[in-house]
Amino acid sequence: MDVKDIHKNYKELIDNEVEINGWIKNHRKNATLGFIDFNDGTCAKNLQLVYTSDLPNFEELTKLSIGSAINVKGTLIKSVGSNQEYEVSVKEITLLGDVADDYPLQSKGRPTREFLREVAHLRPRTNLFNAVFRVRSIAAYAIHKYFQENGYVYFHAPIITASDCEGAGEMFQVTTLDLDRLTKESTVPYEKDFFGKKASLTVSGQLEAETFALAYKKVYTFGPTFRAENSNTKTHANEFWMIEPEIAFCDLNGDMEVMESMLKYVVKYVLDNCKDEMELFNKFVEPGIIDKLNKLVTSTFTRVTHEEVITILKNASVKWEFPPEYGCDIAKEHEKYITEYFNGPVFITDWPKDIKAFYMKQNPDGKTVAAVDLEVPGAGELMGGSQREENYGKLVSRMKELNMSTNDMKWYLDLRRFGGCVHSGFGMGFERLLIYITGVENIRDVIPYPRTPNNCEF
């Protein structure tokens, strides 16, 4: 039997025999009684076990260590204590797996998150990370559920690619060439490499997803992406997961409708299905986070242009660390101000062409593109999207402006030559969503094994 089932059906199980397998989370004892906080990983809430000195192996049981795996047989009874409604009166405990003396989670006191990153293989056993990674699982399911219920095809974008979607060049190369030998040569013979050309780990599945959107109308990717960016901020990692829908016959307004609908659906699903975990975050991580998320679910998302945002920022009686300027990107302090100004989530549209990607739809003014960023209170940018440029001539012209090879991207340009249409899409970093939902502010703490500069231990 699972602990989750006991919590769910305890009223029917009172005075019944139960047998459970799991781990000791805490252990308190005195001369006649022992109390064990027990969990088997099926839910966030522990189950209390009570054993007495009447058991023949009482002294042996009092020596059981935190973290030990045990089999328990007993009776579920109404608790005589005030901290819980029910508990297991133990009849028998069998030790299945002991814990060595140097178990790092056995010491008293709460270990820091920084320390727990050093023992990432053990941190899911702590209450916080057990909750974080359960929410990660539930949120991932909710994302798939939303898109599947709305008629999207799940597209598996390639992990190894020859195209740089973002054009930033910050990509991890994939090679079978002898790197020691290459250091002595002036040129790299990519024609002799495994794929016969330069190949890298993907930074985005968007471009490939567009090819499938023009066959299925609505598709989405959800998988790992990689960026060789030497950044050590709380919101950057070198390996992370992205959700990237692509929708044919959809303009920027339709794109924003999907962004809003998906985000509200996923957040509500987590609130409804991770109540114990959310209570933990609300109590120990970010007080008020449940109210914040409930407000998002019922909010109206404001839509405002980039130019209007800059005007608002310039007129604000605030001394900015980074003064806002037309034609330029906005800073974290600006994102925070704008969500407070509109008292809720904000779609910022029509961004300057020169600071956005080559594939975005050029607006008639010749200066901006049909791009959008979603800013949410307390987190800033959460999603970014655009209407894609469907005009072949304009796309080729833009690529040449940026000195991009049209020959290498012929397959992408073909989408505009062979039955092209208005289409749009967006991307959302999964870990950034988890930071927002859990209140755990460091990306290293919402992904099981973080990959960041100088960190690839597991």
Secondary structure, 3 states (H helix, E strand, C coil): CCHHHHHHCHHHHCCCEEEEEEEEEEEEECCCEEEEEEECCCCCCCEEEEEECCCCCHHHHCCCCCCCEEEEEEEEEECCCCCCCEEEEEEEEEEEECCCCCCCCCCCCCCCHHHHHHCCCCHHHCHHHHHHHHHHHHHHHHHHHHHHHCCCEECCCCCEECCCCCCCCCCCEECCCCHHHHCCCCCCCHHHCCCCCCEEECCCCHHHHHHHHHHHCEEEEEEEEECCCCCCCCCCCCEEEEEEEEEECCCHHHHHHHHHHHHHHHHHHHHHHCHHHHHHHHHHHCCCHHHHHHHHHHCCCEEEEHHHHHHHHHHCCCCCCCCCCCCCCCCHHHHHHHHHHCCCCEEEEEEEHHHCCCCECECCCCCEEEEEEEEECCCEEEEEEEEECCCHHHHHHHHHHCCCCCCCCHHHHHHHHCCCCCEEEEEEEHHHHHHHHHCCCCHHHCCCCCCECCECCC
